[in-house]
Amino acid sequence: MNRKIHSPDKIIGVLQKFNSKTIGFTNGCFDIIHIGHIRILSEIKKNCDILVVALNSDNSVKRLKGARRPIIPLIERTEIVAALESVNFVTYFDEDTPINLILKIKPQILAKGGDWDKYHIVGSDIVIKNGGKVLSLDYIKGSSTTNIIDKIVKLYSNDRKF
Protein backbone atom coordinates (compact mmCIF):
# COMPACT_ATOMS: atom_id res chain seq x y z
CA MET A 1 0.00 0.00 0.00
CA ASN A 2 1.12 3.54 -0.70
CA ARG A 3 2.71 5.15 2.40
CA LYS A 4 0.46 8.18 1.92
CA ILE A 5 -2.84 6.24 2.03
CA HIS A 6 -4.34 5.35 5.41
CA SER A 7 -7.69 4.13 6.68
CA PRO A 8 -9.69 6.53 8.85
CA ASP A 9 -8.68 4.50 11.91
CA LYS A 10 -4.96 4.64 11.11
CA ILE A 11 -4.66 8.26 9.94
CA ILE A 12 -5.00 9.61 13.49
CA GLY A 13 -1.98 7.62 14.70
CA VAL A 14 0.06 8.63 11.66
CA LEU A 15 -0.68 12.33 12.22
CA GLN A 16 0.31 12.16 15.91
CA LYS A 17 3.91 12.04 14.73
CA PHE A 18 3.44 15.53 13.28
CA ASN A 19 1.86 17.29 16.26
CA SER A 20 4.27 20.22 15.99
CA LYS A 21 3.31 20.77 12.34
CA THR A 22 0.37 22.67 10.89
CA ILE A 23 -2.17 20.15 9.60
CA GLY A 24 -4.34 21.15 6.66
CA PHE A 25 -7.47 19.26 5.66
CA THR A 26 -9.77 19.15 2.68
CA ASN A 27 -12.20 16.64 1.34
CA GLY A 28 -14.21 15.73 -1.71
CA CYS A 29 -15.06 13.09 -4.26
CA PHE A 30 -12.03 13.78 -6.52
CA ASP A 31 -13.73 11.57 -9.09
CA ILE A 32 -12.00 12.90 -12.20
CA ILE A 33 -8.98 15.01 -11.31
CA HIS A 34 -9.03 18.40 -13.04
CA ILE A 35 -7.21 21.74 -12.88
CA GLY A 36 -9.52 23.01 -10.11
CA HIS A 37 -8.42 20.15 -7.87
CA ILE A 38 -4.73 20.69 -8.62
CA ARG A 39 -4.85 24.44 -7.97
CA ILE A 40 -6.87 24.13 -4.77
CA LEU A 41 -4.60 21.44 -3.34
CA SER A 42 -1.50 23.49 -4.21
CA GLU A 43 -3.01 26.57 -2.57
CA ILE A 44 -3.98 24.70 0.60
CA LYS A 45 -0.47 23.26 0.84
CA LYS A 46 0.96 26.82 0.91
CA ASN A 47 -0.92 27.29 4.20
CA CYS A 48 0.12 24.12 6.03
CA ASP A 49 2.98 21.71 6.61
CA ILE A 50 0.96 18.51 6.23
CA LEU A 51 -2.00 18.24 3.85
CA VAL A 52 -4.58 15.52 4.46
CA VAL A 53 -7.15 14.85 1.75
CA ALA A 54 -10.22 12.83 2.72
CA LEU A 55 -12.14 11.21 -0.12
CA ASN A 56 -15.79 10.28 -0.11
CA SER A 57 -16.17 6.48 -0.33
CA ASP A 58 -17.92 5.04 -3.37
CA ASN A 59 -21.18 4.72 -1.40
CA SER A 60 -20.89 8.29 -0.16
CA VAL A 61 -20.32 9.56 -3.72
CA LYS A 62 -23.37 7.62 -4.95
CA ARG A 63 -25.55 9.22 -2.26
CA LEU A 64 -24.27 12.70 -3.08
CA LYS A 65 -23.89 12.56 -6.86
CA GLY A 66 -26.26 9.79 -7.99
CA ALA A 67 -26.12 6.11 -8.94
CA ARG A 68 -23.82 6.62 -11.95
CA ARG A 69 -21.00 8.00 -9.84
CA PRO A 70 -18.24 7.64 -9.01
CA ILE A 71 -16.62 7.13 -12.39
CA ILE A 72 -13.34 6.08 -10.75
CA PRO A 73 -13.51 3.68 -7.74
CA LEU A 74 -12.16 4.75 -4.35
CA ILE A 75 -9.13 2.46 -4.44
CA GLU A 76 -7.95 4.18 -7.64
CA ARG A 77 -8.94 7.69 -6.54
CA THR A 78 -6.86 7.36 -3.35
CA GLU A 79 -3.82 6.31 -5.36
CA ILE A 80 -4.27 9.14 -7.88
CA VAL A 81 -4.62 11.81 -5.18
CA ALA A 82 -1.70 10.34 -3.20
CA ALA A 83 0.49 10.72 -6.31
CA LEU A 84 0.07 14.50 -6.21
CA GLU A 85 3.09 16.34 -4.86
CA SER A 86 1.07 18.73 -2.67
CA VAL A 87 -0.69 15.89 -0.82
CA ASN A 88 0.95 14.29 2.22
CA PHE A 89 -1.77 11.85 3.25
CA VAL A 90 -5.02 10.47 1.86
CA THR A 91 -7.85 8.87 3.79
CA TYR A 92 -11.55 8.33 3.17
CA PHE A 93 -14.94 8.41 4.83
CA ASP A 94 -18.23 6.62 4.23
CA GLU A 95 -20.54 9.22 5.74
CA ASP A 96 -21.99 12.10 3.73
CA THR A 97 -19.61 14.55 5.41
CA PRO A 98 -16.12 14.29 6.93
CA ILE A 99 -17.21 15.75 10.28
CA ASN A 100 -16.05 12.69 12.26
CA LEU A 101 -12.57 12.87 10.69
CA ILE A 102 -12.37 16.61 11.35
CA LEU A 103 -13.29 16.04 15.00
CA LYS A 104 -10.54 13.41 15.32
CA ILE A 105 -7.81 15.06 13.24
CA LYS A 106 -8.41 18.61 14.56
CA PRO A 107 -6.75 20.37 11.60
CA GLN A 108 -5.47 23.91 12.00
CA ILE A 109 -6.39 24.68 8.38
CA LEU A 110 -9.65 23.62 6.74
CA ALA A 111 -10.14 24.48 3.09
CA LYS A 112 -12.48 23.96 0.15
CA GLY A 113 -12.95 25.51 -3.27
CA GLY A 114 -14.57 28.91 -3.65
CA ASP A 115 -17.93 27.39 -4.49
CA TRP A 116 -18.17 26.92 -0.70
CA ASP A 117 -18.74 29.86 1.63
CA LYS A 118 -16.15 29.41 4.38
CA TYR A 119 -18.77 29.47 7.13
CA HIS A 120 -20.74 26.69 5.43
CA ILE A 121 -17.78 24.34 5.04
CA VAL A 122 -18.44 21.26 7.16
CA GLY A 123 -16.31 21.51 10.30
CA SER A 124 -15.58 25.24 9.98
CA ASP A 125 -17.12 25.94 13.39
CA ILE A 126 -14.89 23.31 15.01
CA VAL A 127 -11.69 24.55 13.35
CA ILE A 128 -12.44 28.20 14.19
CA LYS A 129 -13.33 27.27 17.80
CA ASN A 130 -9.95 25.51 18.08
CA GLY A 131 -8.12 28.63 16.83
CA GLY A 132 -7.59 27.41 13.25
CA LYS A 133 -8.30 29.02 9.89
CA VAL A 134 -10.93 28.18 7.31
CA LEU A 135 -10.19 28.99 3.68
CA SER A 136 -12.57 29.25 0.75
CA LEU A 137 -10.19 29.27 -2.20
CA ASP A 138 -10.65 30.60 -5.72
CA TYR A 139 -13.14 28.67 -7.80
CA ILE A 140 -12.25 28.04 -11.43
CA LYS A 141 -15.48 28.52 -13.36
CA GLY A 142 -16.49 25.47 -15.38
CA SER A 143 -13.90 23.32 -13.65
CA SER A 144 -15.84 20.42 -12.21
CA THR A 145 -16.15 16.70 -12.74
CA THR A 146 -19.82 17.13 -13.68
CA ASN A 147 -18.89 19.67 -16.37
CA ILE A 148 -16.22 17.32 -17.74
CA ILE A 149 -18.69 14.41 -17.86
CA ASP A 150 -21.32 16.60 -19.55
CA LYS A 151 -18.79 17.73 -22.16
CA ILE A 152 -17.71 14.16 -22.93
CA VAL A 153 -21.32 13.01 -23.27
CA LYS A 154 -22.15 15.95 -25.56
CA LEU A 155 -19.08 15.42 -27.73
CA TYR A 156 -19.49 11.67 -28.11
CA SER A 157 -23.23 11.01 -27.77
CA ASN A 158 -23.77 10.92 -31.56
CA ASP A 159 -20.54 9.05 -32.30
CA ARG A 160 -21.46 5.47 -33.31
CA LYS A 161 -17.91 4.32 -32.44
CA PHE A 162 -18.43 5.40 -28.83
N, C-alpha and C positions, 0 to 999 in steps of 0.2 A: 504494500500500500504506500502511496505517496506520503512523505513525512509531513506534508502540509495539511492533509485531510484527516479529520478526527470526528468521531461520533459526538453527539451532544454530551454524552456522559464523560467522555475523555477530554474534551476541549478545556474544561474548567481546570483540570490538573495540569495540562500543558501550559496554560496561561499563567498559572501560579509562579512559574519560573521567571516570569517577566513582570513581577509586581512593581518594579521601579520604573517601568516603561509606560508610556501613554498608549492605551489600548483604544483603537478605533473600531467601529462596528457598522456594518451595513448589511442589508438583506435584500433578497428578491428571488425571482424565478431564474433569471439568467438563462433563459431557454435557448435563444439564439444570440450569441455575443455580437454586439454591434458597437459602433463608435461612442455612443452615449455611455455604455457600460465602461469602456476603456477610459474615457475622460473622467467620469465620476470616480472610479477607483483610484486613478492617478491623483486626483484632487484631494480625495480623502487621505491618501497616504502622506500628502504634504503636511497634514495636521496631526499625525500620530506616528509612533514608533512601530507599532504592531497593528496590522490591519486584519481583522477577522471578517470574513464574508459568510453569512448564513444563507443557505439556499432552501427554498421551499421544496419539500419532498414531492414526488410525483403525485401523490394523492392530494396534497395541499394545492398544487398547481391546478389540478383538475377541478377542485372546488372553486378556486378563484377565477380561472380562465375558461373553463368548460371542458367537456369530455374529450375534445380533440387535442388537448394540450396535456403534458408538454410534448414538444416535438422531439427533444433530446432527453433521454432518461437521466435520472439523478446521478447514477454512477458515472456517466460520461460528463455531465455538467460540472460535477465536483472536480474532476480531473482537468477539464478545460480551464475553469476559474483558477485552480491551483497553479496552473502553468503561467499565469500572468505575474509579471515581475513585481507589481505593486502589492500583491496579495501575500500575506504571511501564512494565514491559516484559513481553511474552509471547513465548515460544518453544515448541518442541515437541521430542519425542524419539520414535524408533521402537522403541527397546528396551523391555523390560518394566519397567525401572527407569530413573530419571534419573541413575544413578551417574556416567556419563561427563560429563554437564553439571555436576554438583556438583564433580567433580575439576577441571574447567576454570574454572568460575566462582569457586570457593572462597568461597562466601558466609559472612558472619560470623553470620548468623541462618538457621537451618533450622527450618521449622515445618510441622506437619500438624495435623489435627483430633484431638480427644481419643480417638478410636477407635484411635489409634496410641500405643503406649508409646514415650516419647521415645528409648529406647535401641534400639528396633527400627525406627526411621525410617531408610530407606535413606540412607546418607551421614552419619549422626549421628557415627560414629566419626571420620570425616575432619574434620568441622566442629569437634568437640570437640578433636581433636589440634591443629588450627590455632588454638585459643584462642577459638573462637566458641561460640554458645549454640544449644541445640536446644530447641524449644518444642513441647509437646503441648497444644494449646488445647482449651477446653471443647467437648464434643460435644453437639450438640442432638439429643436422642433422637427417632428417627423421621424425621429430616431427612436423606434420602438420595435419590439419583436412583432407585435400585431401589424404594424405598418409594413414590415418586411414580408410577412406572410401574405398580406393582402396584395402587395406588389407582385409577388411570385405567382399567386393565383391568377391575377389579372393578366400578366404577361403570358402565361402558359395554359390558360383555361381552354383556348381554342386550338391548341397545338395537339394534333392527333398522335404525335410521337410521345407526348407526355404521359 
